[in-house]
Amino acid sequence: MAHVAAFPCFSSVVIAARQRQNGGENSATRRQQQQLKTSGGSTKKGFGGERKELSWKCVEGCGACCKLAKGPSFATPEEIFSNPSDVELYRSLIGPDGWCIHYEKSTRKCSIYADRPYFCRVEVDVFESLYGIDKKKFNKEACSSCRDTIKAIYGFDSKELDNFNQSLKK
């Protein structure tokens, strides 16, 4: 299974991380959160009838989250972590090419998957502690974060994004 780092992009989790560091929410943050909400999540009525609630799952062979040096549109480790040792550990995992040193590019798998750090796990408790995302919003935010990360790393028309979207439909 691919290495899963919980470092989302362009979604309310990034805003939540930055908000937590700045000590609160302002109206600009609320506007950004409203603009960034996706159409998935809970079951709702729409033009096409009811929409199915998304259920996040990792897609093997992707590894977009393993690109640790992603750029300015992603939250920095300092914005996410309150513990300096977590920042230090995260930074120590970044290889010269920006990818995690434990990511095997040939197999697109993590060499330490079973023993990966907690912040590499896309799990309810991790999203709650790092981003303030509760269990009710976890699947929606995790799906949105993965989509955004895949788009940023592989592109909007990538096979990785296609595979991720197809896996959510199953």
PyMOL commands that place a pseudoatom at each C-alpha (Angstrom):
pseudoatom trace, name=CA, resn=MET, resi=1, chain=A, elem=C, hetatm=0, pos=[0.000, 0.000, 0.000]
pseudoatom trace, name=CA, resn=ALA, resi=2, chain=A, elem=C, hetatm=0, pos=[1.240, 3.506, -0.763]
pseudoatom trace, name=CA, resn=HIS, resi=3, chain=A, elem=C, hetatm=0, pos=[2.647, 5.794, 1.910]
pseudoatom trace, name=CA, resn=VAL, resi=4, chain=A, elem=C, hetatm=0, pos=[-0.052, 8.177, 3.103]
pseudoatom trace, name=CA, resn=ALA, resi=5, chain=A, elem=C, hetatm=0, pos=[1.064, 11.553, 4.429]
pseudoatom trace, name=CA, resn=ALA, resi=6, chain=A, elem=C, hetatm=0, pos=[-1.666, 13.686, 5.906]
pseudoatom trace, name=CA, resn=PHE, resi=7, chain=A, elem=C, hetatm=0, pos=[-0.562, 16.950, 4.324]
pseudoatom trace, name=CA, resn=PRO, resi=8, chain=A, elem=C, hetatm=0, pos=[-3.530, 18.284, 2.415]
pseudoatom trace, name=CA, resn=CYS, resi=9, chain=A, elem=C, hetatm=0, pos=[-3.681, 21.110, -0.070]
pseudoatom trace, name=CA, resn=PHE, resi=10, chain=A, elem=C, hetatm=0, pos=[-6.133, 23.853, -1.040]
pseudoatom trace, name=CA, resn=SER, resi=11, chain=A, elem=C, hetatm=0, pos=[-8.858, 22.705, 1.329]
pseudoatom trace, name=CA, resn=SER, resi=12, chain=A, elem=C, hetatm=0, pos=[-10.269, 23.692, 4.655]
pseudoatom trace, name=CA, resn=VAL, resi=13, chain=A, elem=C, hetatm=0, pos=[-7.705, 21.526, 6.446]
pseudoatom trace, name=CA, resn=VAL, resi=14, chain=A, elem=C, hetatm=0, pos=[-4.941, 23.874, 5.308]
pseudoatom trace, name=CA, resn=ILE, resi=15, chain=A, elem=C, hetatm=0, pos=[-7.032, 26.805, 6.443]
pseudoatom trace, name=CA, resn=ALA, resi=16, chain=A, elem=C, hetatm=0, pos=[-7.719, 25.018, 9.729]
pseudoatom trace, name=CA, resn=ALA, resi=17, chain=A, elem=C, hetatm=0, pos=[-4.001, 24.435, 10.310]
pseudoatom trace, name=CA, resn=ARG, resi=18, chain=A, elem=C, hetatm=0, pos=[-3.191, 28.073, 9.597]
pseudoatom trace, name=CA, resn=GLN, resi=19, chain=A, elem=C, hetatm=0, pos=[-6.124, 29.212, 11.687]
pseudoatom trace, name=CA, resn=ARG, resi=20, chain=A, elem=C, hetatm=0, pos=[-4.982, 27.111, 14.655]
pseudoatom trace, name=CA, resn=GLN, resi=21, chain=A, elem=C, hetatm=0, pos=[-1.518, 28.672, 14.426]
pseudoatom trace, name=CA, resn=ASN, resi=22, chain=A, elem=C, hetatm=0, pos=[-2.955, 32.204, 14.234]
pseudoatom trace, name=CA, resn=GLY, resi=23, chain=A, elem=C, hetatm=0, pos=[-5.210, 31.549, 17.196]
pseudoatom trace, name=CA, resn=GLY, resi=24, chain=A, elem=C, hetatm=0, pos=[-8.647, 31.884, 15.667]
pseudoatom trace, name=CA, resn=GLU, resi=25, chain=A, elem=C, hetatm=0, pos=[-10.949, 32.290, 12.740]
pseudoatom trace, name=CA, resn=ASN, resi=26, chain=A, elem=C, hetatm=0, pos=[-11.805, 35.495, 10.931]
pseudoatom trace, name=CA, resn=SER, resi=27, chain=A, elem=C, hetatm=0, pos=[-14.374, 36.362, 8.294]
pseudoatom trace, name=CA, resn=ALA, resi=28, chain=A, elem=C, hetatm=0, pos=[-11.831, 35.961, 5.465]
pseudoatom trace, name=CA, resn=THR, resi=29, chain=A, elem=C, hetatm=0, pos=[-11.089, 32.438, 6.692]
pseudoatom trace, name=CA, resn=ARG, resi=30, chain=A, elem=C, hetatm=0, pos=[-14.802, 31.615, 6.819]
pseudoatom trace, name=CA, resn=ARG, resi=31, chain=A, elem=C, hetatm=0, pos=[-15.211, 32.941, 3.256]
pseudoatom trace, name=CA, resn=GLN, resi=32, chain=A, elem=C, hetatm=0, pos=[-12.256, 30.832, 2.088]
pseudoatom trace, name=CA, resn=GLN, resi=33, chain=A, elem=C, hetatm=0, pos=[-13.713, 27.754, 3.750]
pseudoatom trace, name=CA, resn=GLN, resi=34, chain=A, elem=C, hetatm=0, pos=[-17.057, 28.320, 2.046]
pseudoatom trace, name=CA, resn=GLN, resi=35, chain=A, elem=C, hetatm=0, pos=[-15.387, 28.772, -1.346]
pseudoatom trace, name=CA, resn=LEU, resi=36, chain=A, elem=C, hetatm=0, pos=[-13.300, 25.621, -0.940]
pseudoatom trace, name=CA, resn=LYS, resi=37, chain=A, elem=C, hetatm=0, pos=[-16.060, 23.210, 0.041]
pseudoatom trace, name=CA, resn=THR, resi=38, chain=A, elem=C, hetatm=0, pos=[-16.551, 20.367, -2.416]
pseudoatom trace, name=CA, resn=SER, resi=39, chain=A, elem=C, hetatm=0, pos=[-19.771, 18.746, -3.513]
pseudoatom trace, name=CA, resn=GLY, resi=40, chain=A, elem=C, hetatm=0, pos=[-19.072, 15.390, -1.825]
pseudoatom trace, name=CA, resn=GLY, resi=41, chain=A, elem=C, hetatm=0, pos=[-19.534, 14.469, 1.810]
pseudoatom trace, name=CA, resn=SER, resi=42, chain=A, elem=C, hetatm=0, pos=[-22.913, 13.807, 3.326]
pseudoatom trace, name=CA, resn=THR, resi=43, chain=A, elem=C, hetatm=0, pos=[-25.925, 12.477, 1.494]
pseudoatom trace, name=CA, resn=LYS, resi=44, chain=A, elem=C, hetatm=0, pos=[-27.796, 15.437, 0.037]
pseudoatom trace, name=CA, resn=LYS, resi=45, chain=A, elem=C, hetatm=0, pos=[-30.510, 16.108, -2.479]
pseudoatom trace, name=CA, resn=GLY, resi=46, chain=A, elem=C, hetatm=0, pos=[-29.354, 17.728, -5.687]
pseudoatom trace, name=CA, resn=PHE, resi=47, chain=A, elem=C, hetatm=0, pos=[-30.339, 18.068, -9.303]
pseudoatom trace, name=CA, resn=GLY, resi=48, chain=A, elem=C, hetatm=0, pos=[-29.466, 14.418, -9.898]
pseudoatom trace, name=CA, resn=GLY, resi=49, chain=A, elem=C, hetatm=0, pos=[-31.179, 13.082, -6.791]
pseudoatom trace, name=CA, resn=GLU, resi=50, chain=A, elem=C, hetatm=0, pos=[-29.342, 11.923, -3.703]
pseudoatom trace, name=CA, resn=ARG, resi=51, chain=A, elem=C, hetatm=0, pos=[-25.579, 11.975, -3.637]
pseudoatom trace, name=CA, resn=LYS, resi=52, chain=A, elem=C, hetatm=0, pos=[-23.713, 9.142, -1.985]
pseudoatom trace, name=CA, resn=GLU, resi=53, chain=A, elem=C, hetatm=0, pos=[-21.504, 10.013, 0.994]
pseudoatom trace, name=CA, resn=LEU, resi=54, chain=A, elem=C, hetatm=0, pos=[-17.816, 9.753, 0.126]
pseudoatom trace, name=CA, resn=SER, resi=55, chain=A, elem=C, hetatm=0, pos=[-15.700, 7.208, 1.923]
pseudoatom trace, name=CA, resn=TRP, resi=56, chain=A, elem=C, hetatm=0, pos=[-11.965, 7.892, 1.790]
pseudoatom trace, name=CA, resn=LYS, resi=57, chain=A, elem=C, hetatm=0, pos=[-9.537, 5.147, 0.868]
pseudoatom trace, name=CA, resn=CYS, resi=58, chain=A, elem=C, hetatm=0, pos=[-5.949, 5.132, -0.257]
pseudoatom trace, name=CA, resn=VAL, resi=59, chain=A, elem=C, hetatm=0, pos=[-5.242, 4.099, -3.819]
pseudoatom trace, name=CA, resn=GLU, resi=60, chain=A, elem=C, hetatm=0, pos=[-2.203, 1.894, -4.127]
pseudoatom trace, name=CA, resn=GLY, resi=61, chain=A, elem=C, hetatm=0, pos=[0.376, 3.070, -6.630]
pseudoatom trace, name=CA, resn=CYS, resi=62, chain=A, elem=C, hetatm=0, pos=[-0.301, 6.780, -6.220]
pseudoatom trace, name=CA, resn=GLY, resi=63, chain=A, elem=C, hetatm=0, pos=[2.069, 8.207, -3.614]
pseudoatom trace, name=CA, resn=ALA, resi=64, chain=A, elem=C, hetatm=0, pos=[1.228, 11.866, -4.300]
pseudoatom trace, name=CA, resn=CYS, resi=65, chain=A, elem=C, hetatm=0, pos=[1.230, 12.480, -0.556]
pseudoatom trace, name=CA, resn=CYS, resi=66, chain=A, elem=C, hetatm=0, pos=[4.829, 11.229, -0.425]
pseudoatom trace, name=CA, resn=LYS, resi=67, chain=A, elem=C, hetatm=0, pos=[6.013, 14.338, -2.256]
pseudoatom trace, name=CA, resn=LEU, resi=68, chain=A, elem=C, hetatm=0, pos=[6.820, 16.179, 0.954]
pseudoatom trace, name=CA, resn=ALA, resi=69, chain=A, elem=C, hetatm=0, pos=[8.212, 19.418, -0.476]
pseudoatom trace, name=CA, resn=LYS, resi=70, chain=A, elem=C, hetatm=0, pos=[5.030, 20.447, -2.283]
pseudoatom trace, name=CA, resn=GLY, resi=71, chain=A, elem=C, hetatm=0, pos=[5.222, 24.216, -2.457]
pseudoatom trace, name=CA, resn=PRO, resi=72, chain=A, elem=C, hetatm=0, pos=[3.597, 27.360, -1.088]
pseudoatom trace, name=CA, resn=SER, resi=73, chain=A, elem=C, hetatm=0, pos=[-0.038, 26.338, -1.634]
pseudoatom trace, name=CA, resn=PHE, resi=74, chain=A, elem=C, hetatm=0, pos=[0.383, 23.589, 0.959]
pseudoatom trace, name=CA, resn=ALA, resi=75, chain=A, elem=C, hetatm=0, pos=[0.521, 24.114, 4.695]
pseudoatom trace, name=CA, resn=THR, resi=76, chain=A, elem=C, hetatm=0, pos=[4.058, 24.067, 6.060]
pseudoatom trace, name=CA, resn=PRO, resi=77, chain=A, elem=C, hetatm=0, pos=[5.102, 21.707, 8.838]
pseudoatom trace, name=CA, resn=GLU, resi=78, chain=A, elem=C, hetatm=0, pos=[5.353, 24.722, 11.139]
pseudoatom trace, name=CA, resn=GLU, resi=79, chain=A, elem=C, hetatm=0, pos=[1.731, 25.589, 10.370]
pseudoatom trace, name=CA, resn=ILE, resi=80, chain=A, elem=C, hetatm=0, pos=[0.549, 22.066, 11.089]
pseudoatom trace, name=CA, resn=PHE, resi=81, chain=A, elem=C, hetatm=0, pos=[2.594, 20.857, 14.037]
pseudoatom trace, name=CA, resn=SER, resi=82, chain=A, elem=C, hetatm=0, pos=[2.751, 22.383, 17.483]
pseudoatom trace, name=CA, resn=ASN, resi=83, chain=A, elem=C, hetatm=0, pos=[5.543, 20.017, 18.548]
pseudoatom trace, name=CA, resn=PRO, resi=84, chain=A, elem=C, hetatm=0, pos=[8.979, 21.049, 17.172]
pseudoatom trace, name=CA, resn=SER, resi=85, chain=A, elem=C, hetatm=0, pos=[10.100, 17.395, 17.112]
pseudoatom trace, name=CA, resn=ASP, resi=86, chain=A, elem=C, hetatm=0, pos=[7.314, 16.638, 14.608]
pseudoatom trace, name=CA, resn=VAL, resi=87, chain=A, elem=C, hetatm=0, pos=[8.552, 19.477, 12.382]
pseudoatom trace, name=CA, resn=GLU, resi=88, chain=A, elem=C, hetatm=0, pos=[12.086, 18.113, 12.682]
pseudoatom trace, name=CA, resn=LEU, resi=89, chain=A, elem=C, hetatm=0, pos=[10.998, 14.539, 11.894]
pseudoatom trace, name=CA, resn=TYR, resi=90, chain=A, elem=C, hetatm=0, pos=[8.952, 15.664, 8.890]
pseudoatom trace, name=CA, resn=ARG, resi=91, chain=A, elem=C, hetatm=0, pos=[11.844, 17.717, 7.518]
pseudoatom trace, name=CA, resn=SER, resi=92, chain=A, elem=C, hetatm=0, pos=[14.250, 14.779, 8.029]
pseudoatom trace, name=CA, resn=LEU, resi=93, chain=A, elem=C, hetatm=0, pos=[12.067, 12.661, 5.726]
pseudoatom trace, name=CA, resn=ILE, resi=94, chain=A, elem=C, hetatm=0, pos=[12.432, 15.023, 2.750]
pseudoatom trace, name=CA, resn=GLY, resi=95, chain=A, elem=C, hetatm=0, pos=[14.916, 13.740, 0.192]
pseudoatom trace, name=CA, resn=PRO, resi=96, chain=A, elem=C, hetatm=0, pos=[16.928, 15.959, -2.187]
pseudoatom trace, name=CA, resn=ASP, resi=97, chain=A, elem=C, hetatm=0, pos=[14.211, 15.648, -4.838]
pseudoatom trace, name=CA, resn=GLY, resi=98, chain=A, elem=C, hetatm=0, pos=[11.414, 16.627, -2.419]
pseudoatom trace, name=CA, resn=TRP, resi=99, chain=A, elem=C, hetatm=0, pos=[10.026, 13.085, -2.118]
pseudoatom trace, name=CA, resn=CYS, resi=100, chain=A, elem=C, hetatm=0, pos=[10.000, 11.125, 1.131]
pseudoatom trace, name=CA, resn=ILE, resi=101, chain=A, elem=C, hetatm=0, pos=[13.204, 9.162, 1.596]
pseudoatom trace, name=CA, resn=HIS, resi=102, chain=A, elem=C, hetatm=0, pos=[11.117, 6.054, 2.341]
pseudoatom trace, name=CA, resn=TYR, resi=103, chain=A, elem=C, hetatm=0, pos=[9.049, 6.256, -0.852]
pseudoatom trace, name=CA, resn=GLU, resi=104, chain=A, elem=C, hetatm=0, pos=[10.143, 3.646, -3.377]
pseudoatom trace, name=CA, resn=LYS, resi=105, chain=A, elem=C, hetatm=0, pos=[9.542, 5.295, -6.741]
pseudoatom trace, name=CA, resn=SER, resi=106, chain=A, elem=C, hetatm=0, pos=[9.946, 2.075, -8.706]
pseudoatom trace, name=CA, resn=THR, resi=107, chain=A, elem=C, hetatm=0, pos=[7.161, 0.318, -6.789]
pseudoatom trace, name=CA, resn=ARG, resi=108, chain=A, elem=C, hetatm=0, pos=[5.322, 3.467, -5.643]
pseudoatom trace, name=CA, resn=LYS, resi=109, chain=A, elem=C, hetatm=0, pos=[5.206, 2.096, -2.106]
pseudoatom trace, name=CA, resn=CYS, resi=110, chain=A, elem=C, hetatm=0, pos=[6.440, 3.144, 1.296]
pseudoatom trace, name=CA, resn=SER, resi=111, chain=A, elem=C, hetatm=0, pos=[9.326, 1.075, 2.632]
pseudoatom trace, name=CA, resn=ILE, resi=112, chain=A, elem=C, hetatm=0, pos=[8.241, 1.733, 6.252]
pseudoatom trace, name=CA, resn=TYR, resi=113, chain=A, elem=C, hetatm=0, pos=[4.465, 1.698, 5.751]
pseudoatom trace, name=CA, resn=ALA, resi=114, chain=A, elem=C, hetatm=0, pos=[3.653, -0.368, 8.869]
pseudoatom trace, name=CA, resn=ASP, resi=115, chain=A, elem=C, hetatm=0, pos=[5.939, 1.827, 11.001]
pseudoatom trace, name=CA, resn=ARG, resi=116, chain=A, elem=C, hetatm=0, pos=[5.336, 5.216, 9.350]
pseudoatom trace, name=CA, resn=PRO, resi=117, chain=A, elem=C, hetatm=0, pos=[4.934, 8.296, 11.566]
pseudoatom trace, name=CA, resn=TYR, resi=118, chain=A, elem=C, hetatm=0, pos=[1.456, 9.140, 12.840]
pseudoatom trace, name=CA, resn=PHE, resi=119, chain=A, elem=C, hetatm=0, pos=[1.227, 12.185, 10.568]
pseudoatom trace, name=CA, resn=CYS, resi=120, chain=A, elem=C, hetatm=0, pos=[1.595, 9.940, 7.533]
pseudoatom trace, name=CA, resn=ARG, resi=121, chain=A, elem=C, hetatm=0, pos=[-1.694, 8.271, 8.388]
pseudoatom trace, name=CA, resn=VAL, resi=122, chain=A, elem=C, hetatm=0, pos=[-4.957, 9.509, 6.942]
pseudoatom trace, name=CA, resn=GLU, resi=123, chain=A, elem=C, hetatm=0, pos=[-7.093, 8.622, 9.926]
pseudoatom trace, name=CA, resn=VAL, resi=124, chain=A, elem=C, hetatm=0, pos=[-9.861, 10.303, 11.877]
pseudoatom trace, name=CA, resn=ASP, resi=125, chain=A, elem=C, hetatm=0, pos=[-7.719, 10.879, 14.989]
pseudoatom trace, name=CA, resn=VAL, resi=126, chain=A, elem=C, hetatm=0, pos=[-4.867, 12.386, 12.971]
pseudoatom trace, name=CA, resn=PHE, resi=127, chain=A, elem=C, hetatm=0, pos=[-7.155, 14.791, 11.113]
pseudoatom trace, name=CA, resn=GLU, resi=128, chain=A, elem=C, hetatm=0, pos=[-8.789, 15.754, 14.402]
pseudoatom trace, name=CA, resn=SER, resi=129, chain=A, elem=C, hetatm=0, pos=[-5.526, 16.445, 16.249]
pseudoatom trace, name=CA, resn=LEU, resi=130, chain=A, elem=C, hetatm=0, pos=[-3.671, 18.177, 13.411]
pseudoatom trace, name=CA, resn=TYR, resi=131, chain=A, elem=C, hetatm=0, pos=[-6.455, 20.038, 11.612]
pseudoatom trace, name=CA, resn=GLY, resi=132, chain=A, elem=C, hetatm=0, pos=[-9.418, 20.093, 13.986]
pseudoatom trace, name=CA, resn=ILE, resi=133, chain=A, elem=C, hetatm=0, pos=[-11.486, 18.068, 11.493]
pseudoatom trace, name=CA, resn=ASP, resi=134, chain=A, elem=C, hetatm=0, pos=[-14.042, 15.987, 13.361]
pseudoatom trace, name=CA, resn=LYS, resi=135, chain=A, elem=C, hetatm=0, pos=[-15.150, 12.454, 12.544]
pseudoatom trace, name=CA, resn=LYS, resi=136, chain=A, elem=C, hetatm=0, pos=[-18.299, 13.676, 10.782]
pseudoatom trace, name=CA, resn=LYS, resi=137, chain=A, elem=C, hetatm=0, pos=[-16.258, 15.660, 8.229]
pseudoatom trace, name=CA, resn=PHE, resi=138, chain=A, elem=C, hetatm=0, pos=[-13.299, 13.302, 7.934]
pseudoatom trace, name=CA, resn=ASN, resi=139, chain=A, elem=C, hetatm=0, pos=[-14.229, 11.440, 4.727]
pseudoatom trace, name=CA, resn=LYS, resi=140, chain=A, elem=C, hetatm=0, pos=[-15.142, 14.597, 2.846]
pseudoatom trace, name=CA, resn=GLU, resi=141, chain=A, elem=C, hetatm=0, pos=[-11.974, 16.432, 3.899]
pseudoatom trace, name=CA, resn=ALA, resi=142, chain=A, elem=C, hetatm=0, pos=[-9.695, 13.432, 3.323]
pseudoatom trace, name=CA, resn=CYS, resi=143, chain=A, elem=C, hetatm=0, pos=[-11.120, 12.908, -0.180]
pseudoatom trace, name=CA, resn=SER, resi=144, chain=A, elem=C, hetatm=0, pos=[-10.799, 16.590, -0.988]
pseudoatom trace, name=CA, resn=SER, resi=145, chain=A, elem=C, hetatm=0, pos=[-7.236, 16.705, 0.332]
pseudoatom trace, name=CA, resn=CYS, resi=146, chain=A, elem=C, hetatm=0, pos=[-6.180, 13.676, -1.685]
pseudoatom trace, name=CA, resn=ARG, resi=147, chain=A, elem=C, hetatm=0, pos=[-7.730, 15.050, -4.872]
pseudoatom trace, name=CA, resn=ASP, resi=148, chain=A, elem=C, hetatm=0, pos=[-5.980, 18.385, -4.402]
pseudoatom trace, name=CA, resn=THR, resi=149, chain=A, elem=C, hetatm=0, pos=[-2.650, 16.734, -3.673]
pseudoatom trace, name=CA, resn=ILE, resi=150, chain=A, elem=C, hetatm=0, pos=[-2.917, 14.399, -6.670]
pseudoatom trace, name=CA, resn=LYS, resi=151, chain=A, elem=C, hetatm=0, pos=[-3.808, 17.337, -8.938]
pseudoatom trace, name=CA, resn=ALA, resi=152, chain=A, elem=C, hetatm=0, pos=[-0.851, 19.359, -7.653]
pseudoatom trace, name=CA, resn=ILE, resi=153, chain=A, elem=C, hetatm=0, pos=[1.651, 16.505, -8.042]
pseudoatom trace, name=CA, resn=TYR, resi=154, chain=A, elem=C, hetatm=0, pos=[0.432, 14.628, -11.129]
pseudoatom trace, name=CA, resn=GLY, resi=155, chain=A, elem=C, hetatm=0, pos=[-1.986, 17.035, -12.819]
pseudoatom trace, name=CA, resn=PHE, resi=156, chain=A, elem=C, hetatm=0, pos=[-5.707, 17.411, -13.430]
pseudoatom trace, name=CA, resn=ASP, resi=157, chain=A, elem=C, hetatm=0, pos=[-5.734, 14.847, -16.255]
pseudoatom trace, name=CA, resn=SER, resi=158, chain=A, elem=C, hetatm=0, pos=[-3.541, 12.247, -14.558]
pseudoatom trace, name=CA, resn=LYS, resi=159, chain=A, elem=C, hetatm=0, pos=[-4.170, 8.529, -14.349]
pseudoatom trace, name=CA, resn=GLU, resi=160, chain=A, elem=C, hetatm=0, pos=[-3.592, 8.843, -10.588]
pseudoatom trace, name=CA, resn=LEU, resi=161, chain=A, elem=C, hetatm=0, pos=[-6.518, 11.246, -10.227]
pseudoatom trace, name=CA, resn=ASP, resi=162, chain=A, elem=C, hetatm=0, pos=[-8.645, 9.042, -12.454]
pseudoatom trace, name=CA, resn=ASN, resi=163, chain=A, elem=C, hetatm=0, pos=[-7.785, 5.986, -10.337]
pseudoatom trace, name=CA, resn=PHE, resi=164, chain=A, elem=C, hetatm=0, pos=[-8.599, 7.850, -7.112]
pseudoatom trace, name=CA, resn=ASN, resi=165, chain=A, elem=C, hetatm=0, pos=[-11.956, 9.087, -8.408]
pseudoatom trace, name=CA, resn=GLN, resi=166, chain=A, elem=C, hetatm=0, pos=[-12.836, 5.608, -9.712]
pseudoatom trace, name=CA, resn=SER, resi=167, chain=A, elem=C, hetatm=0, pos=[-11.996, 4.050, -6.343]
pseudoatom trace, name=CA, resn=LEU, resi=168, chain=A, elem=C, hetatm=0, pos=[-14.428, 6.393, -4.612]
pseudoatom trace, name=CA, resn=LYS, resi=169, chain=A, elem=C, hetatm=0, pos=[-17.249, 5.295, -6.911]
pseudoatom trace, name=CA, resn=LYS, resi=170, chain=A, elem=C, hetatm=0, pos=[-16.822, 1.646, -5.939]
for i in range(1, 170): cmd.bond("trace and resi %d" % i, "trace and resi %d" % (i + 1))
show_as sticks, trace
zoom trace
